[in-house]
Amino acid sequence: MSFSFLGPFHPVIVHTPIALLIFSAFFGIIARLIDREWLRKTSVVLLVFGFIGAWFAVQSGKPAHRVPEHEQGVPEEAIDSHAMVGNRVVLLAGGALVAIGLASRMSGGAANGLGIVGLVLQLLAAGAVGYTGFLGGKLVYEHGANVRIAGELVKNPGAGEHEERQAGETPPVSADSTAAQ
């Protein structure tokens, strides 16, 4: 199934996992510290919806990367790093759900151990989603990804050099780069 229709909504969709996974980890820590059932349940509900949001964010990001990379000259490496960490968020959040789900079916030390593994995975997912957001912000604010002025896409100033490097050519040496040496 193609989710290409989600591409234009990527900037909106990504805020769901950012907020929910970070607050899920926060509630998970507090639940572990003060041992309240409602905090654990809140943490898990936030984790479930954060995981779903992360999955949709990754799906919407696949078509969203085409314009910056192919029409604006945004470096492919920057886009790929953002996508790779986004995929890791889904895996970490999914792993946390599995660990917490299994822990809820057990008792004693095994349940406690898996619960800790789940919390660690939640914390890693929260950190990874924050870093993914940071990388996404760099794509927009440093490279102009999908930025439009008066309806026209902004072209990345380094786009010509980027395209030449992709083709295997050496970028031309400017007076500024020789003065810096």
Buried (B, 14 or more C-beta within 10 A) or exposed (E): EEBEEBBEBBBEBBEBBBBBBBBBBBBBBBBBEEEEEEBBEBBBEBBBBBBBBBBBBBBBBBBBBEBBBEEBBBBBEBBEBBBEBBBBBBBBBBBBBBBBEBBBEEEEEEBEEBBEBBBBBBBBBBBBBBBBBEBBEBBBEEBBBBBEEEEEBBBBEBBEBBBEBEEEEEEEEEEEEEEEE
